[in-house]
């Protein structure tokens, strides 16, 4: 069985969907395909800077994240494509945004767990990076910890 997913972006939301993709890949017994929309409007206020400017994931942002996504063993291909060109039978990873979940509470990757009803382990490693060619000292330092710190989870007041 082969599964395909689509996501409209923010890069953080895409990355936080990866534990679900990893779980679904294990259930299916094969890597999944990931389609990322290239034409979904960012719809942010005029006072908010978005690195992708007027769309959620432009070509530059996709080129930035694609090498990381392509290294994940549970993803067979990553495609940046217009929404109209995405196959109709893909699983929509944006649906949780309108599912009724309290999106101001919990962690983003937990939302995917709740929205899809799969009790996958959130503590399981879900990002792997090829450290070939990296100096030993850097490889030892960077190979075990990923810190995600965004303004969404920082109390700035």
Backbone as CSV, one residue per row, in Angstrom:
resi,resn,N_x,N_y,N_z,CA_x,CA_y,CA_z,C_x,C_y,C_z
1,UNK,0.846,-1.174,0.000,0.000,0.000,0.000,0.892,1.239,0.000
2,UNK,0.566,2.205,-0.824,1.317,3.446,-0.895,0.404,4.598,-0.497
3,UNK,0.899,5.468,0.360,0.116,6.607,0.830,0.736,7.911,0.365
4,UNK,-0.113,8.890,0.106,0.339,10.225,-0.269,-0.356,11.246,0.621
5,UNK,0.367,12.307,0.947,-0.138,13.362,1.811,0.100,14.702,1.150
6,UNK,-0.720,15.689,1.536,-0.481,17.058,1.089,-0.469,17.975,2.297
7,UNK,0.308,19.037,2.168,0.389,20.044,3.226,0.557,21.396,2.563
8,UNK,-0.112,22.410,3.111,-0.015,23.739,2.517,1.053,24.593,3.174
9,UNK,1.558,24.149,4.301,2.650,24.874,4.902,2.330,25.578,6.182
10,UNK,3.236,26.259,6.423,4.249,26.793,7.274,5.247,25.648,7.464
11,UNK,6.487,25.978,7.365,7.513,24.935,7.469,7.433,24.200,8.796
12,UNK,7.200,24.928,9.885,7.106,24.277,11.181,5.990,23.265,11.216
13,UNK,4.836,23.605,10.659,3.711,22.680,10.631,4.042,21.447,9.794
14,UNK,4.749,21.651,8.695,5.172,20.514,7.870,6.096,19.609,8.681
15,UNK,7.087,20.194,9.326,8.022,19.390,10.113,7.313,18.657,11.241
16,UNK,6.361,19.314,11.871,5.648,18.672,12.973,4.640,17.630,12.498
17,UNK,4.381,17.546,11.201,3.534,16.474,10.682,4.342,15.198,10.460
18,UNK,5.659,15.293,10.520,6.505,14.146,10.203,6.314,12.944,11.124
19,UNK,6.082,13.120,12.439,5.824,11.914,13.249,4.607,11.129,12.737
20,UNK,3.585,11.831,12.266,2.425,11.151,11.689,2.821,10.426,10.410
21,UNK,3.582,11.078,9.545,3.999,10.439,8.294,4.846,9.208,8.578
22,UNK,5.698,9.311,9.578,6.523,8.169,9.949,5.645,6.997,10.411
23,UNK,4.663,7.284,11.233,3.745,6.249,11.721,2.937,5.648,10.572
24,UNK,2.426,6.493,9.706,1.627,6.009,8.576,2.475,5.167,7.622
25,UNK,3.736,5.540,7.462,4.654,4.763,6.633,4.863,3.372,7.226
26,UNK,5.003,3.316,8.538,5.179,2.018,9.198,3.928,1.159,9.050
27,UNK,2.756,1.762,9.195,1.497,1.024,9.043,1.353,0.518,7.611
28,UNK,1.666,1.364,6.641,1.529,1.004,5.227,2.614,0.031,4.771
29,UNK,3.741,0.047,5.463,4.837,-0.827,5.070,5.668,-0.295,3.927
30,UNK,5.517,1.003,3.639,6.327,1.622,2.583,6.390,3.130,2.817
31,UNK,7.420,3.760,2.268,7.521,5.222,2.413,6.339,5.930,1.764
32,UNK,6.075,7.135,2.231,4.945,7.928,1.741,5.433,9.034,0.818
33,UNK,4.517,9.585,0.039,4.795,10.751,-0.795,4.241,11.979,-0.083
34,UNK,4.944,13.100,-0.239,4.499,14.352,0.376,4.436,15.441,-0.689
35,UNK,3.245,15.984,-0.876,3.022,17.092,-1.802,2.873,18.366,-0.979
36,UNK,3.657,19.367,-1.312,3.592,20.652,-0.619,3.107,21.698,-1.617
37,UNK,2.017,22.355,-1.256,1.419,23.359,-2.143,2.350,24.556,-2.314
38,UNK,2.406,25.077,-3.533,3.250,26.237,-3.800,2.454,27.518,-4.027
39,UNK,1.131,27.442,-3.825,0.294,28.589,-4.179,-0.743,28.957,-3.115
40,UNK,-0.571,28.491,-1.892,-1.525,28.819,-0.834,-1.146,30.175,-0.238
41,UNK,-2.051,31.151,-0.267,-1.741,32.486,0.252,-1.358,32.458,1.731
42,UNK,-0.392,33.297,2.108,0.050,33.361,3.500,-1.011,33.998,4.394
43,UNK,-1.735,34.957,3.881,-2.821,35.635,4.611,-2.398,36.092,6.002
44,UNK,-1.338,36.833,6.053,-0.875,37.400,7.311,-1.085,38.905,7.276
45,UNK,-1.115,39.496,8.451,-1.282,40.934,8.522,-0.128,41.678,7.881
46,UNK,-0.366,42.913,7.512,0.652,43.729,6.854,1.870,43.946,7.745
47,UNK,1.692,43.837,9.057,2.794,44.061,9.988,3.590,42.785,10.288
48,UNK,3.232,41.666,9.650,3.900,40.389,9.903,4.776,40.043,8.706
49,UNK,6.063,39.796,8.967,6.968,39.374,7.902,6.914,37.858,7.784
50,UNK,6.729,37.365,6.590,6.755,35.929,6.325,7.853,35.693,5.302
51,UNK,8.791,34.772,5.581,9.924,34.568,4.672,9.520,34.110,3.273
52,UNK,8.323,33.607,3.142,7.844,33.144,1.847,7.006,34.214,1.139
53,UNK,6.973,35.412,1.743,6.250,36.564,1.221,4.748,36.309,1.130
54,UNK,4.186,36.203,-0.071,2.729,36.144,-0.186,2.136,34.735,-0.200
55,UNK,2.967,33.702,-0.240,2.463,32.326,-0.185,3.087,31.605,1.008
56,UNK,2.470,30.516,1.407,2.951,29.777,2.587,4.338,29.173,2.354
57,UNK,4.529,28.530,1.205,5.827,27.906,0.894,6.188,28.247,-0.543
58,UNK,7.107,29.209,-0.702,7.550,29.544,-2.056,8.730,28.650,-2.443
59,UNK,9.252,28.829,-3.634,10.325,27.967,-4.137,11.570,28.028,-3.249
60,UNK,11.935,29.206,-2.782,13.131,29.345,-1.945,12.973,28.587,-0.626
61,UNK,11.832,28.704,0.016,11.598,27.978,1.263,11.562,26.478,1.026
62,UNK,10.958,26.068,-0.077,10.930,24.639,-0.394,12.344,24.113,-0.599
63,UNK,13.162,24.842,-1.339,14.548,24.413,-1.568,15.323,24.335,-0.259
64,UNK,14.941,25.151,0.705,15.575,25.155,2.018,15.242,23.878,2.800
65,UNK,13.989,23.444,2.765,13.555,22.313,3.590,13.601,20.974,2.846
66,UNK,13.579,20.993,1.535,13.516,19.756,0.759,14.650,18.780,1.064
67,UNK,15.909,19.211,1.188,16.969,18.243,1.493,16.744,17.503,2.818
68,UNK,16.229,18.188,3.809,15.940,17.546,5.089,14.806,16.531,4.932
69,UNK,13.743,16.917,4.265,12.619,16.006,4.070,13.030,14.792,3.246
70,UNK,13.849,15.009,2.234,14.275,13.917,1.358,15.150,12.894,2.087
71,UNK,15.792,13.281,3.182,16.641,12.355,3.939,15.850,11.407,4.826
72,UNK,14.576,11.662,5.014,13.788,10.820,5.915,13.408,9.522,5.202
73,UNK,13.773,8.390,5.813,13.564,7.074,5.195,12.087,6.772,4.950
74,UNK,11.212,7.407,5.687,9.784,7.126,5.554,9.103,7.997,4.501
75,UNK,9.868,8.835,3.808,9.325,9.669,2.729,9.991,9.246,1.424
76,UNK,9.169,8.868,0.436,9.747,8.438,-0.843,10.004,9.613,-1.772
77,UNK,9.097,10.587,-1.777,9.333,11.771,-2.606,8.638,12.973,-1.988
78,UNK,9.218,14.136,-2.259,8.666,15.412,-1.802,8.512,16.276,-3.044
79,UNK,7.292,16.775,-3.261,6.996,17.524,-4.479,6.397,18.876,-4.103
80,UNK,6.914,19.927,-4.714,6.386,21.285,-4.542,5.558,21.575,-5.779
81,UNK,4.269,21.744,-5.622,3.368,21.726,-6.764,2.147,22.606,-6.485
82,UNK,1.480,23.040,-7.527,0.272,23.839,-7.321,-0.838,22.958,-6.745
83,UNK,-1.700,23.570,-5.983,-2.788,22.846,-5.331,-3.638,22.089,-6.346
84,UNK,-3.883,22.690,-7.500,-4.703,22.052,-8.538,-4.063,20.773,-9.086
85,UNK,-2.745,20.684,-9.035,-2.046,19.530,-9.598,-1.854,18.384,-8.599
86,UNK,-2.184,18.607,-7.345,-2.045,17.557,-6.343,-3.124,16.510,-6.587
87,UNK,-2.749,15.237,-6.614,-3.759,14.188,-6.838,-4.899,14.286,-5.829
88,UNK,-6.078,13.919,-6.248,-7.273,14.071,-5.403,-7.359,13.042,-4.287
89,UNK,-6.607,11.962,-4.380,-6.723,10.900,-3.377,-5.691,11.007,-2.248
90,UNK,-5.042,12.153,-2.112,-4.050,12.309,-1.048,-4.741,12.599,0.283
91,UNK,-4.024,12.335,1.362,-4.518,12.626,2.704,-4.134,14.060,3.027
92,UNK,-5.115,14.858,3.416,-4.929,16.294,3.634,-4.447,16.557,5.063
93,UNK,-3.208,16.995,5.205,-2.641,17.278,6.522,-3.068,18.635,7.071
94,UNK,-3.819,19.398,6.285,-4.318,20.692,6.748,-5.661,20.574,7.453
95,UNK,-6.301,19.443,7.350,-7.649,19.275,7.881,-7.742,19.516,9.383
96,UNK,-6.659,19.257,10.112,-6.721,19.445,11.564,-6.998,20.905,11.918
97,UNK,-6.661,21.811,11.020,-6.839,23.238,11.295,-8.310,23.627,11.396
98,UNK,-9.177,22.829,10.793,-10.616,23.093,10.854,-11.365,21.965,11.564
99,UNK,-10.642,21.168,12.332,-11.231,19.976,12.952,-11.924,20.249,14.280
100,UNK,-11.771,21.456,14.817,-12.351,21.750,16.118,-11.355,21.599,17.262
101,UNK,-10.130,21.184,16.958,-9.104,21.091,17.998,-8.763,22.487,18.504
102,UNK,-8.426,22.586,19.778,-7.975,23.855,20.343,-6.536,24.072,19.886
103,UNK,-6.345,24.905,18.892,-5.025,25.110,18.306,-4.164,26.085,19.106
104,UNK,-4.665,26.533,20.235,-3.863,27.381,21.112,-3.283,26.566,22.264
105,UNK,-3.610,25.300,22.312,-3.134,24.428,23.379,-2.411,23.229,22.770
106,UNK,-1.542,22.629,23.532,-0.830,21.417,23.144,0.275,21.758,22.141
107,UNK,0.969,20.739,21.704,2.052,20.886,20.738,1.536,20.505,19.352
108,UNK,2.114,21.097,18.334,1.605,20.905,16.978,1.603,19.434,16.587
109,UNK,2.688,18.708,16.870,2.703,17.309,16.457,1.665,16.498,17.225
110,UNK,1.275,16.954,18.398,0.185,16.329,19.139,-1.158,16.534,18.458
111,UNK,-1.333,17.650,17.768,-2.578,17.903,17.038,-2.786,16.844,15.963
112,UNK,-1.703,16.480,15.263,-1.823,15.464,14.216,-2.227,14.125,14.833
113,UNK,-1.682,13.837,15.988,-2.020,12.586,16.682,-3.510,12.553,17.024
114,UNK,-4.010,13.652,17.548,-5.430,13.724,17.910,-6.325,13.728,16.671
115,UNK,-5.971,14.508,15.675,-6.808,14.643,14.482,-6.932,13.327,13.709
116,UNK,-5.862,12.522,13.706,-5.888,11.271,12.955,-6.179,10.062,13.839
117,UNK,-6.292,10.269,15.148,-6.658,9.188,16.051,-5.630,8.080,16.135
118,UNK,-4.364,8.419,15.947,-3.295,7.426,16.030,-2.422,7.719,17.252
119,UNK,-2.345,6.797,18.179,-1.565,7.040,19.400,-0.080,6.761,19.224
120,UNK,0.541,7.354,18.211,1.981,7.130,18.007,2.781,7.848,19.084
121,UNK,3.974,7.333,19.331,4.837,7.891,20.367,5.403,9.231,19.907
122,UNK,5.192,10.247,20.704,5.713,11.567,20.362,7.189,11.694,20.724
123,UNK,7.685,10.790,21.552,9.076,10.849,21.986,10.014,10.148,21.007
124,UNK,9.481,9.416,20.071,10.277,8.657,19.111,10.986,9.616,18.142
125,UNK,12.235,9.330,17.830,12.980,10.169,16.874,12.279,10.151,15.521
126,UNK,12.071,11.324,14.929,11.372,11.397,13.653,12.110,12.241,12.623
127,UNK,13.259,12.770,12.989,14.117,13.476,12.033,15.505,12.850,12.082
128,UNK,16.018,12.493,10.929,17.370,11.954,10.838,18.135,12.795,9.821
129,UNK,19.382,13.062,10.133,20.219,13.863,9.253,21.512,13.102,9.004
130,UNK,21.904,13.001,7.747,23.148,12.345,7.382,24.312,13.223,7.817
131,UNK,25.122,12.703,8.713,26.244,13.472,9.261,27.562,13.142,8.562
132,UNK,27.496,12.408,7.462,28.699,12.052,6.725,29.474,13.307,6.338
133,UNK,30.761,13.302,6.604,31.609,14.425,6.239,31.674,15.524,7.274
134,UNK,30.860,15.463,8.286,30.897,16.482,9.328,32.033,16.162,10.294
135,UNK,32.701,17.170,10.772,33.773,16.944,11.728,33.246,16.187,12.939
136,UNK,34.076,15.307,13.503,33.652,14.473,14.632,33.060,15.284,15.771
137,UNK,33.679,16.377,16.132,33.204,17.172,17.264,31.808,17.720,16.991
138,UNK,31.555,18.161,15.763,30.232,18.668,15.406,29.209,17.544,15.343
139,UNK,29.626,16.396,14.799,28.714,15.254,14.686,28.254,14.821,16.077
140,UNK,29.156,14.744,17.031,28.797,14.351,18.397,27.878,15.382,19.040
141,UNK,28.115,16.634,18.762,27.336,17.707,19.375,25.920,17.791,18.819
142,UNK,25.779,17.622,17.516,24.493,17.858,16.875,23.656,16.603,16.633
143,UNK,24.163,15.433,16.895,23.456,14.229,16.473,22.328,13.788,17.395
144,UNK,22.225,14.306,18.601,21.262,13.755,19.544,20.131,14.680,19.958
145,UNK,20.232,15.959,19.699,19.247,16.888,20.241,18.733,17.820,19.152
146,UNK,17.428,18.005,19.149,16.807,19.006,18.294,15.970,19.886,19.197
147,UNK,16.241,21.162,19.169,15.489,22.102,19.999,14.610,22.929,19.080
148,UNK,13.347,22.943,19.391,12.403,23.739,18.615,11.925,24.873,19.499
149,UNK,12.296,26.060,19.131,11.933,27.212,19.948,11.366,28.280,19.032
150,UNK,10.074,28.468,19.126,9.424,29.475,18.305,8.718,30.470,19.211
151,UNK,8.384,31.605,18.676,7.695,32.624,19.475,6.332,32.139,19.930
152,UNK,5.752,31.179,19.217,4.447,30.660,19.604,4.477,30.065,21.007
153,UNK,5.596,29.461,21.388,5.679,28.789,22.685,6.517,29.563,23.702
154,UNK,6.879,30.777,23.394,7.633,31.606,24.325,6.714,32.691,24.862
155,UNK,6.665,32.822,26.154,5.836,33.860,26.755,6.629,35.162,26.685
156,UNK,6.300,35.994,25.735,7.052,37.242,25.559,6.582,38.343,26.489
157,UNK,5.578,38.071,27.276,5.076,39.061,28.210,5.557,38.752,29.595
